[in-house]
Amino acid sequence: MAKRTKGDLSELEKELFESIQFDNIELIRQLLSSPDVAVNCLDDHGMTPIQHAAFKAKIPICELLLANGADVNINEHENSYTTLMFAALSGNTEVTRLILEAGAKTTPVNSVGRTAAQMAGFVGQHACVSIINNFFSREDVDYYTKKQGFEKEPKLKPELAPAVHKLILQTNLNPVKILLFIKDHEELINESVAVARVLDCICEKQMKTSDTNEVLAMKTHYLAFLLRMCHKYDVDNLDGADGLIKFFLKGREPDGEKLGMETKIRGAIRDFPYHESELLQTMVRNIANVKPGDDPSALTILSQGINGSRSVETEEICSTCGEAKAAKKCSACKMVNYCNQSCQKLHWFTHKKVCKKLAEDFMRIQKLNEELEEKESRKQAEEEERKEAEILASEQAASELAAKESTESATKDSSEDVNSVSISEVTLEDKSSTEDAKEERGES
């Protein structure tokens, strides 16, 4: 039986913790085979070996410990930190995903009342926040591929399970990105109605269980909404997913704002059937104060609600699919970013209408930046001149003061010399008078 007393470690267990620190996986493998080593032993702080490995983002060691029965839900840490919290704090998305796949619970809170996702967000590990908030196990999807109760057939065909699971795990909620994924998995288009129903079931289950997961419920509702729109465009001969992508990308003139996307996402949020949801109420309040076309957009509010609030984004975002770190720019206006040529081609039908104006805006901004830089340079030059003048004036004042002190010193020395001569003369005169007086007395 695994030892559960903090700090009650055998010598080999102490060696196990040390081996994790030094990444000695071969020694760890040998130690785990010993009967004197419990894979879930606790150090003085109540941490298990896998918690140490997760915090240091040592994936091979985590995999080895899991293979030997490590429990990711043990919570004996002095501040109630879970294995998932340590994984999220490491900032490593692969370790975070690995711990989740091992069955880690996402709802426990630590001594300050924060979940793993909240802790990750607090320290700026937003990628890990997205992984946690968007996680859904493959087993939960497979549940719908089997007949339940009196069902004559399962709700979901088994061959659809992999694609549905990947769809649910998507972290980029831009509708164009999701539709591009659906296009790459034609089975989702062909069975869009059935898949949407399964997503509805997942949404309902997440809202009605004891551990309510409003985030996952909202996300699956949103995905079902997009699938139904895709089905409608297909049935109505509106060019299916391609036609829907164009609808979402179409921008208004002259600024290119995607009002169609804004309107539909607002509608999807409002259609969430569980009106008592705090997440829904927060989103609706945030959207109500924003005019369509202004910031923050409905997509931003939805993404923040599901993936977690972020600090100010510095990454360049693709104007087509919303992916971060889009390195390519439109060569004409240099104001919009793209992942690749495919995204640029998809967006061109609407971007070409505003490209010229954006190019003018770019030139105006560039000119303004140059003027600001020039103004700043002049300001710095004037500041340097002022400092040099102050230094020069200070040196001159110091020089004048030194000269004055030198003159005063010389005058004082000259005065002392004159006084010295006068005193000597007086002394000599006195001495001469004394001698004369003596001579006179002697003569008399």
C-alpha positions as CSV (number, residue, x, y, z in Angstrom):
1,M,0.0,0.0,0.0
2,A,1.3,3.5,-0.9
3,K,2.5,5.5,2.0
4,R,0.4,8.6,2.7
5,T,2.3,10.1,5.7
6,K,4.2,13.3,4.8
7,G,7.9,12.9,5.0
8,D,7.8,9.2,6.0
9,L,10.2,8.1,3.3
10,S,12.5,5.2,3.0
11,E,16.1,5.8,1.8
12,L,15.1,4.6,-1.7
13,E,12.1,6.9,-1.8
14,K,14.4,9.8,-0.9
15,E,16.6,8.8,-3.7
16,L,13.6,8.7,-6.0
17,F,12.8,12.4,-5.4
18,E,16.5,13.3,-5.9
19,S,16.6,11.3,-9.2
20,I,13.6,13.3,-10.4
21,Q,15.4,16.6,-9.7
22,F,18.5,15.4,-11.7
23,D,16.4,13.8,-14.5
24,N,17.9,10.3,-14.0
25,I,15.2,8.3,-15.7
26,E,17.1,5.0,-15.6
27,L,17.6,5.1,-11.9
28,I,14.0,6.1,-11.4
29,R,13.0,3.0,-13.4
30,Q,15.1,0.8,-11.1
31,L,13.8,2.4,-8.0
32,L,10.2,2.0,-9.0
33,S,10.8,-1.8,-9.3
34,S,11.8,-2.0,-5.7
35,P,9.2,-3.1,-3.1
36,D,10.5,-0.4,-0.7
37,V,9.4,2.4,-3.1
38,A,5.7,3.6,-3.2
39,V,5.0,5.5,-6.4
40,N,2.6,7.8,-4.5
41,C,4.9,8.5,-1.5
42,L,4.9,12.0,0.0
43,D,7.8,14.3,0.8
44,D,7.8,16.8,3.7
45,H,5.5,19.2,1.8
46,G,3.0,16.5,0.9
47,M,4.1,16.3,-2.8
48,T,4.2,13.1,-4.7
49,P,6.9,12.2,-7.2
50,I,4.6,12.9,-10.2
51,Q,3.9,16.4,-8.8
52,H,7.6,17.1,-8.8
53,A,8.0,15.8,-12.3
54,A,5.0,17.7,-13.6
55,F,6.2,21.0,-12.1
56,K,9.5,20.5,-13.8
57,A,7.8,19.5,-17.1
58,K,9.7,16.2,-17.3
59,I,7.4,14.4,-19.7
60,P,9.2,11.0,-19.9
61,I,9.4,10.8,-16.1
62,C,5.7,11.6,-15.8
63,E,4.8,8.9,-18.4
64,L,7.0,6.4,-16.4
65,L,5.4,7.3,-13.1
66,L,1.9,7.0,-14.6
67,A,2.7,3.6,-16.1
68,N,3.7,2.5,-12.6
69,G,0.4,3.6,-11.1
70,A,0.9,7.2,-10.1
71,D,-2.3,8.9,-8.9
72,V,-2.8,12.4,-10.3
73,N,-5.6,13.2,-7.9
74,I,-3.8,12.7,-4.6
75,N,-4.1,16.1,-2.8
76,E,-2.0,16.1,0.3
77,H,0.1,19.2,-0.4
78,E,0.4,21.6,2.4
79,N,-1.3,24.3,0.3
80,S,-3.7,21.9,-1.5
81,Y,-1.9,22.1,-4.8
82,T,-2.9,19.3,-7.2
83,T,-0.8,17.5,-9.8
84,L,-2.7,19.4,-12.5
85,M,-1.9,22.7,-10.8
86,F,1.8,21.9,-10.8
87,A,1.6,20.9,-14.5
88,A,-0.2,24.1,-15.4
89,L,2.2,26.3,-13.5
90,S,5.1,24.7,-15.4
91,G,3.7,26.3,-18.6
92,N,4.2,23.1,-20.6
93,T,1.0,22.2,-22.6
94,E,2.1,18.6,-23.2
95,V,2.6,17.9,-19.6
96,T,-0.8,19.5,-18.8
97,R,-2.5,17.5,-21.5
98,L,-0.8,14.3,-20.2
99,I,-2.0,14.9,-16.6
100,L,-5.5,15.6,-17.9
101,E,-5.6,12.4,-20.0
102,A,-4.5,10.5,-16.9
103,G,-7.8,11.5,-15.3
104,A,-6.9,14.7,-13.3
105,K,-9.9,16.6,-12.0
106,T,-10.1,20.2,-13.0
107,T,-12.4,21.5,-10.2
108,P,-10.3,21.2,-7.0
109,V,-9.1,24.4,-5.4
110,N,-6.0,25.2,-3.5
111,S,-5.7,27.0,-0.1
112,V,-6.4,30.4,-1.8
113,G,-9.5,29.1,-3.6
114,R,-8.1,28.9,-7.1
115,T,-8.5,26.0,-9.6
116,A,-5.7,24.8,-11.8
117,A,-6.9,26.9,-14.7
118,Q,-7.1,30.0,-12.5
119,M,-3.6,29.4,-11.1
120,A,-2.2,29.1,-14.6
121,G,-4.0,32.3,-15.7
122,F,-2.7,34.1,-12.6
123,V,0.9,33.4,-13.6
124,G,0.3,34.1,-17.3
125,Q,0.3,30.5,-18.6
126,H,-2.6,31.1,-20.9
127,A,-1.9,28.2,-23.3
128,C,-2.3,25.8,-20.3
129,V,-5.5,27.6,-19.3
130,S,-6.9,26.8,-22.8
131,I,-5.8,23.2,-22.6
132,I,-7.6,22.7,-19.2
133,N,-10.7,24.6,-20.2
134,N,-11.1,22.8,-23.5
135,F,-10.2,19.3,-22.3
136,F,-12.7,16.5,-23.0
137,S,-11.7,12.9,-22.7
138,R,-12.0,10.5,-25.7
139,E,-13.9,8.1,-23.4
140,D,-16.6,10.7,-22.9
141,V,-17.0,10.9,-26.7
142,D,-17.0,7.1,-27.1
143,Y,-19.9,6.9,-24.7
144,Y,-22.2,8.1,-27.4
145,T,-20.9,5.5,-29.9
146,K,-22.6,2.8,-27.8
147,K,-26.3,2.1,-27.4
148,Q,-27.7,3.4,-24.1
149,G,-30.9,2.1,-22.5
150,F,-33.6,1.4,-25.0
151,E,-31.8,3.0,-28.0
152,K,-31.9,1.0,-31.2
153,E,-28.7,2.5,-32.4
154,P,-26.0,4.8,-30.8
155,K,-26.3,8.5,-31.1
156,L,-22.9,8.7,-32.9
157,K,-21.3,6.4,-35.4
158,P,-18.0,5.0,-34.0
159,E,-16.0,6.2,-37.0
160,L,-17.0,9.8,-36.2
161,A,-15.6,9.7,-32.7
162,P,-12.0,10.8,-33.5
163,A,-13.2,13.8,-35.5
164,V,-15.7,14.9,-32.9
165,H,-13.2,14.6,-30.2
166,K,-10.7,16.8,-32.1
167,L,-13.5,19.3,-32.8
168,I,-14.3,19.6,-29.1
169,L,-10.6,20.1,-28.2
170,Q,-10.2,23.1,-30.6
171,T,-8.9,26.1,-28.7
172,N,-9.3,28.6,-31.5
173,L,-13.0,29.5,-31.5
174,N,-12.9,31.7,-34.6
175,P,-15.8,30.3,-36.7
176,V,-13.6,30.3,-39.9
177,K,-11.0,28.2,-38.2
178,I,-13.6,25.7,-37.0
179,L,-15.3,25.6,-40.4
180,L,-11.9,24.9,-42.0
181,F,-11.5,22.0,-39.6
182,I,-15.0,20.7,-40.5
183,K,-14.1,21.0,-44.2
184,D,-11.1,18.8,-43.7
185,H,-13.3,16.2,-42.0
186,E,-16.1,15.7,-44.5
187,E,-17.7,13.0,-42.2
188,L,-18.7,15.9,-39.9
189,I,-20.5,17.7,-42.7
190,N,-22.2,14.5,-43.9
191,E,-23.4,13.7,-40.3
192,S,-23.7,17.3,-39.1
193,V,-27.2,16.9,-37.7
194,A,-26.3,13.8,-35.7
195,V,-23.0,15.4,-34.4
196,A,-24.9,18.6,-33.4
197,R,-27.3,16.4,-31.4
198,V,-24.4,14.7,-29.6
199,L,-22.9,18.1,-28.8
200,D,-26.3,19.2,-27.4
201,C,-26.3,16.1,-25.2
202,I,-22.8,16.9,-23.9
203,C,-23.9,20.5,-23.2
204,E,-26.9,19.3,-21.2
205,K,-24.9,16.8,-19.3
206,Q,-22.3,19.4,-18.3
207,M,-25.0,21.7,-17.0
208,K,-26.9,19.0,-15.1
209,T,-24.1,17.1,-13.3
210,S,-23.0,17.9,-9.7
211,D,-19.7,19.3,-11.1
212,T,-21.3,21.8,-13.5
213,N,-18.9,22.8,-16.3
214,E,-20.4,25.9,-17.8
215,V,-17.3,26.5,-20.0
216,L,-17.6,23.1,-21.8
217,A,-21.4,23.5,-22.0
218,M,-21.1,26.9,-23.7
219,K,-18.4,25.6,-26.1
220,T,-20.3,22.5,-27.2
221,H,-23.4,24.7,-27.7
222,Y,-21.4,27.0,-29.9
223,L,-19.9,24.2,-32.0
224,A,-23.4,22.7,-32.5
225,F,-24.6,26.1,-33.6
226,L,-21.9,26.3,-36.3
227,L,-22.6,22.8,-37.5
228,R,-26.3,23.6,-37.9
229,M,-25.4,26.7,-39.8
230,C,-23.1,24.6,-42.0
231,H,-25.9,22.1,-42.6
232,K,-28.4,24.9,-43.5
233,Y,-25.9,26.4,-46.1
234,D,-25.5,22.9,-47.5
235,V,-29.2,22.2,-47.7
236,D,-30.1,25.6,-49.1
237,N,-27.5,25.3,-51.9
238,L,-25.5,28.2,-50.5
239,D,-22.1,26.5,-51.2
240,G,-22.0,24.7,-47.9
241,A,-19.0,25.4,-45.6
242,D,-17.3,27.5,-48.3
243,G,-20.3,29.8,-48.5
244,L,-20.5,30.1,-44.7
245,I,-16.8,30.9,-44.5
246,K,-17.3,33.8,-47.0
247,F,-20.3,35.0,-45.0
248,F,-18.2,35.1,-41.8
249,L,-15.3,36.8,-43.6
250,K,-17.2,39.5,-45.4
251,G,-16.3,42.9,-44.0
252,R,-18.0,46.2,-44.2
253,E,-16.6,49.2,-46.0
254,P,-14.5,51.1,-45.3
255,D,-12.9,49.4,-42.3
256,G,-13.4,45.7,-43.1
257,E,-15.2,44.9,-39.8
258,K,-16.9,41.4,-40.0
259,L,-20.4,42.4,-38.9
260,G,-21.9,39.1,-40.1
261,M,-19.6,37.1,-37.8
262,E,-20.3,39.5,-34.9
263,T,-24.1,39.2,-35.4
264,K,-24.1,35.4,-35.6
265,I,-21.8,34.9,-32.6
266,R,-24.0,37.2,-30.5
267,G,-27.0,35.2,-31.5
268,A,-25.2,31.9,-30.6
269,I,-24.4,33.2,-27.1
270,R,-28.0,34.5,-26.6
271,D,-29.4,31.1,-27.7
272,F,-27.6,29.2,-24.9
273,P,-30.6,27.4,-23.3
274,Y,-29.4,27.6,-19.6
275,H,-30.3,31.2,-18.7
276,E,-29.3,30.7,-15.1
277,S,-25.6,30.2,-16.2
278,E,-23.3,32.8,-14.6
279,L,-21.0,32.5,-17.6
280,L,-23.9,33.4,-20.0
281,Q,-25.0,36.3,-17.9
282,T,-21.5,37.7,-17.8
283,M,-21.1,37.4,-21.5
284,V,-24.5,39.0,-22.2
285,R,-23.6,41.9,-19.9
286,N,-20.3,42.5,-21.6
287,I,-21.8,42.3,-25.1
288,A,-24.7,44.6,-24.2
289,N,-22.4,47.6,-23.7
290,V,-20.6,47.2,-27.0
291,K,-21.8,48.5,-30.3
292,P,-21.4,45.9,-33.2
293,G,-18.1,46.6,-34.8
294,D,-16.5,48.1,-31.7
295,D,-14.1,46.3,-29.3
296,P,-14.3,43.9,-27.6
297,S,-16.0,41.8,-30.3
298,A,-18.4,39.0,-29.5
299,L,-15.7,36.5,-30.5
300,T,-13.3,38.1,-28.0
301,I,-15.8,37.9,-25.2
302,L,-16.7,34.3,-26.1
303,S,-13.0,33.3,-26.3
304,Q,-12.2,34.9,-23.0
305,G,-15.1,33.2,-21.3
306,I,-14.0,29.8,-22.5
307,N,-10.2,30.0,-22.7
308,G,-9.8,32.5,-19.8
309,S,-9.0,36.2,-19.7
310,R,-5.7,37.2,-21.1
311,S,-3.4,40.1,-20.7
312,V,-3.0,42.4,-23.7
313,E,-2.2,40.3,-26.8
314,T,1.1,41.1,-28.5
315,E,0.8,38.3,-31.0
316,E,-0.1,39.0,-34.6
317,I,-3.5,37.5,-35.4
318,C,-4.5,36.0,-38.7
319,S,-7.3,38.1,-40.3
320,T,-8.8,35.0,-41.8
321,C,-8.8,32.2,-39.1
322,G,-7.7,34.0,-36.0
323,E,-4.5,32.0,-35.4
324,A,-1.8,33.7,-33.3
325,K,1.7,34.4,-34.6
326,A,0.6,35.0,-38.2
327,A,3.9,36.0,-39.7
328,K,2.8,37.1,-43.2
329,K,1.4,40.5,-44.1
330,C,-0.6,41.9,-47.0
331,S,2.2,43.3,-49.2
332,A,0.0,46.2,-50.4
333,C,-1.4,47.6,-47.1
334,K,0.8,45.9,-44.5
335,M,-2.0,46.3,-42.0
336,V,-3.4,42.7,-41.9
337,N,-1.7,39.4,-41.0
338,Y,-2.1,35.9,-42.4
339,C,-1.0,32.4,-41.5
340,N,-0.2,31.5,-45.1
341,Q,-1.2,32.1,-48.7
342,S,-4.4,30.0,-48.3
343,C,-5.7,32.3,-45.6
344,Q,-4.8,35.4,-47.7
345,K,-6.6,34.0,-50.8
346,L,-9.7,33.2,-48.7
347,H,-9.8,36.8,-47.3
348,W,-8.9,38.6,-50.6
349,F,-12.5,38.8,-51.9
350,T,-13.4,41.2,-49.2
351,H,-10.0,42.6,-48.2
352,K,-9.5,44.1,-51.7
353,K,-12.3,46.5,-51.1
354,V,-10.6,48.1,-48.2
355,C,-6.9,47.4,-49.0
356,K,-6.3,50.8,-50.6
357,K,-7.7,52.7,-47.6
358,L,-5.8,50.6,-45.2
359,A,-2.6,51.3,-47.2
360,E,-3.3,55.0,-46.8
361,D,-3.9,54.5,-43.1
362,F,-0.6,52.7,-42.9
363,M,1.3,55.5,-44.6
364,R,-0.4,58.1,-42.3
365,I,0.5,56.0,-39.2
366,Q,4.1,55.5,-40.5
367,K,4.4,59.3,-41.1
368,L,3.0,60.1,-37.7
369,N,5.4,57.6,-36.1
370,E,8.3,59.2,-38.0
371,E,7.2,62.7,-36.8
372,L,7.0,61.4,-33.2
373,E,10.4,59.8,-33.5
374,E,11.9,63.0,-34.9
375,K,10.2,65.0,-32.1
376,E,11.6,62.6,-29.6
377,S,15.0,62.8,-31.1
378,R,14.9,66.6,-31.0
379,K,13.7,66.5,-27.4
380,Q,16.6,64.2,-26.5
381,A,19.1,66.4,-28.3
382,E,17.8,69.5,-26.5
383,E,18.0,67.6,-23.2
384,E,21.6,66.6,-23.9
385,E,22.5,70.2,-24.8
386,R,20.8,71.4,-21.7
387,K,22.8,68.9,-19.6
388,E,26.0,69.8,-21.3
389,A,25.3,73.5,-20.7
390,E,24.6,72.8,-17.1
391,I,27.9,70.8,-16.8
392,L,29.8,73.6,-18.6
393,A,28.3,76.3,-16.3
394,S,29.1,74.2,-13.3
395,E,32.7,73.7,-14.4
396,Q,33.0,77.5,-15.1
397,A,31.6,78.4,-11.8
398,A,33.9,76.0,-10.1
399,S,36.9,77.5,-12.0
400,E,35.9,81.0,-11.1
401,L,35.5,80.0,-7.4
402,A,38.9,78.4,-7.5
403,A,40.5,81.5,-9.0
404,K,38.8,83.7,-6.5
405,E,40.0,81.5,-3.6
406,S,43.5,81.5,-5.1
407,T,43.5,85.4,-5.3
408,E,42.3,85.7,-1.8
409,S,44.9,83.3,-0.6
410,A,47.7,85.2,-2.4
411,T,46.5,88.6,-1.0
412,K,46.4,87.1,2.5
413,D,49.9,85.7,2.2
414,S,51.2,89.1,0.9
415,S,49.6,90.9,3.9
416,E,51.2,88.4,6.3
417,D,54.7,89.1,4.7
418,V,54.3,92.9,5.1
419,N,53.3,92.5,8.7
420,S,56.2,90.2,9.3
421,V,58.6,92.7,7.9
422,S,57.1,95.5,10.0
423,I,57.4,93.5,13.2
424,S,61.0,92.7,12.4
425,E,61.8,96.3,11.8
426,V,60.2,97.3,15.1
427,T,62.0,94.6,16.9
428,L,65.4,95.8,15.5
429,E,64.6,99.4,16.4
430,D,63.7,98.4,19.9
431,K,66.9,96.4,20.2
432,S,69.0,99.3,18.9
433,S,67.3,101.7,21.4
434,T,68.0,99.4,24.3
435,E,71.7,99.1,23.4
436,D,72.0,102.9,23.0
437,A,70.5,103.3,26.4
438,K,72.9,100.8,28.0
439,E,75.9,102.6,26.4
440,E,74.7,106.0,27.8
441,R,74.3,104.6,31.3
442,G,77.8,103.1,31.1
443,E,79.3,106.3,30.0
444,S,77.7,108.2,32.8
